[in-house]
Amino acid sequence: MDIGSHDQLAKASEVILTNRVGVHSHIRGLGLSNEMEPRQVAQGLVGQVKARKAAGYIVKMVKEGRVTGRAVLIAGQPGTGKTALAMAIAKEMSDGAPATLMSASEIFSPEVSTAEALTQALRRSVGIRIKEETEIIEGEVVEVTIERPATTSGAKAGRLTLKTTEMETIYDLGGKMIESVIKENITAGDIITIDKATGRIAKLGRSFTRARDYDAQGAQARFIQTPDGELQKRKEVTHMVTLHDIDVINSRQQGFLALFSGDTGEIKQEVRDQINQKVSEWKEEGKADIVPGILFIDEVHMLNIECFAFLNRALEADNAPIVIMATNRGITKIRGTNELSPHGIPMDLLDRTLIIMTEPYTSAEISSILKIRCEEEDASLTESALSQLSDLAKETSLRYVMQLIMVSKVLCKRRKATEITTEDVLKSYQLFSDEKRSEDWLNQHADQYLFHHSAPEINSAAGNSAAAVSHVEEAMVM
Ligand SMILES: Nc1ncnc2c1ncn2[C@@H]1O[C@H](COP(=O)(O)OP(=O)(O)OP(=O)(O)O)[C@@H](O)[C@H]1O
């Protein structure tokens, strides 16, 4: 069999190692200093300092658990980083309270009502930190013996001797435990814990007394003291689940498997009432803490008046999460009505909302964002190609230009070069139209299309964009 040349194999492994790069994958946090001051470029975010600082205060309040049921609106022109900001907030929260990110259109589905979908989203954003005492066995492994059966059908038998500084015990191992011991590669001298309820084995490190046993210890070998006292101990562990997880597990017709399929259907109000009551009992008994998190609803203008009324009410409930909304709409109709309102959001909800405005980027900021994106997409480009992309972003949009990076990279690779040049950028710009050029095209060829409505304001916008595009083309030909 021909297993392929070295080159072919190298190419195949290159494909396997390729990481998928998402549109916001470069965002790692809000990039704030300890004093809550945003750095101009940090953790993948560029500029937008006022909005980042405001977002930082929201995160701080949520982390301190001091607020519940607030509404925040991130408003700004398209492509000014509203979703990027929400992603950064979610990253900042990653180790604590839950953060749910969704688009308003996800609320509408044939399976569940909008009220149910919103309730599920809200309850997914409230965490319950459950404290539990579990029994563990903790000690240093003195000896592990696993007897393999002579026939394939026979069961394995095993014994594990563990000790502390004060005692030593031999445990018989069942089939599952034997598997864990083999998988974790447990050997004499390891300090381990065994969760008695689940049988899960965790390696804590190697015993100091064995530090000189082998010359070749792994670089990360962690040496620790042999535990003292009893082998069996009680330890407090905490788990974080969301209210929605508890709802699903307790909703009989769903079962916990619905958590994996995401197909939870409607959950009865009685189930939720019982769970709320149980959770407040746990809270009073000190067994659990309620941790309200964040629900981010992008494109919030897509919600209709009923959804807004529902949200308004839901925010008044105890332990409601912070609802962060984002929109790029100006003064527009509230869906489901003929009423105009700023951002398409009813005034009563706007009135209780903290608004964070995002501002358009300067040329230098656009250039910085593009540079970060090129690094993220592993694309190296010449200085002139970068400034050409920045110019194009001003004429078209930041989003469109970000897409050109990947196309230019493919073109560059095809001509076996390593650095994207202005020619690659120009070619990709000519291959893929931006929104303004496609609109311009439609207006020019209106008579060849079906159902073409020529709106005067669209025509004038297209006229401007045509001028802008020809200006870019001129600049690129030079
Ligand atoms: N300040 C920033 N720093 C780094 N990347 C950014 C910044 N702002 C925007 N981006 C990136 O630019 C792209 C467009 O931004 P984003 O989707 O966040 O805009 P938006 O304001 O949500 O737009 P829309 O109103 O159209 O939904 C994304 O890939 C985003 O990650």
PDBQT file of the ligand as one rigid body, heavy atoms in Angstrom, charges set to zero:
ROOT
HETATM    1  N1  LIG A 501     -12.878  47.159  19.750  1.00  0.00    +0.000 N 
HETATM    2  C1  LIG A 501     -12.678  46.034  19.076  1.00  0.00    +0.000 A 
HETATM    3  N2  LIG A 501     -11.558  45.337  19.258  1.00  0.00    +0.000 NA
HETATM    4  C2  LIG A 501     -11.337  44.192  18.568  1.00  0.00    +0.000 A 
HETATM    5  N3  LIG A 501     -12.189  43.679  17.683  1.00  0.00    +0.000 NA
HETATM    6  C3  LIG A 501     -13.330  44.328  17.458  1.00  0.00    +0.000 A 
HETATM    7  C4  LIG A 501     -13.626  45.536  18.140  1.00  0.00    +0.000 A 
HETATM    8  N4  LIG A 501     -14.813  45.977  17.714  1.00  0.00    +0.000 NA
HETATM    9  C5  LIG A 501     -15.244  45.105  16.795  1.00  0.00    +0.000 A 
HETATM   10  N5  LIG A 501     -14.367  44.102  16.641  1.00  0.00    +0.000 N 
HETATM   11  C6  LIG A 501     -14.507  42.981  15.711  1.00  0.00    +0.000 C 
HETATM   12  O1  LIG A 501     -15.130  43.502  14.529  1.00  0.00    +0.000 OA
HETATM   13  C7  LIG A 501     -16.153  42.620  14.056  1.00  0.00    +0.000 C 
HETATM   14  C8  LIG A 501     -17.493  43.336  14.058  1.00  0.00    +0.000 C 
HETATM   15  O2  LIG A 501     -17.819  43.705  15.376  1.00  0.00    +0.000 OA
HETATM   16  P1  LIG A 501     -19.181  43.288  16.129  1.00  0.00    +0.000 P 
HETATM   17  O3  LIG A 501     -19.808  42.119  15.484  1.00  0.00    +0.000 OA
HETATM   18  O4  LIG A 501     -18.894  43.193  17.582  1.00  0.00    +0.000 OA
HETATM   19  O5  LIG A 501     -20.020  44.586  15.810  1.00  0.00    +0.000 OA
HETATM   20  P2  LIG A 501     -21.494  44.935  16.272  1.00  0.00    +0.000 P 
HETATM   21  O6  LIG A 501     -21.415  46.298  16.857  1.00  0.00    +0.000 OA
HETATM   22  O7  LIG A 501     -22.061  43.861  17.129  1.00  0.00    +0.000 OA
HETATM   23  O8  LIG A 501     -22.223  45.005  14.864  1.00  0.00    +0.000 OA
HETATM   24  P3  LIG A 501     -23.777  44.850  14.502  1.00  0.00    +0.000 P 
HETATM   25  O9  LIG A 501     -24.474  46.064  15.001  1.00  0.00    +0.000 OA
HETATM   26  O10 LIG A 501     -23.781  44.765  13.009  1.00  0.00    +0.000 OA
HETATM   27  O11 LIG A 501     -24.269  43.583  15.158  1.00  0.00    +0.000 OA
HETATM   28  C9  LIG A 501     -16.117  41.415  14.956  1.00  0.00    +0.000 C 
HETATM   29  O12 LIG A 501     -15.298  40.425  14.379  1.00  0.00    +0.000 OA
HETATM   30  C10 LIG A 501     -15.484  41.939  16.236  1.00  0.00    +0.000 C 
HETATM   31  O13 LIG A 501     -14.854  40.911  16.963  1.00  0.00    +0.000 OA
ENDROOT
TORSDOF 0
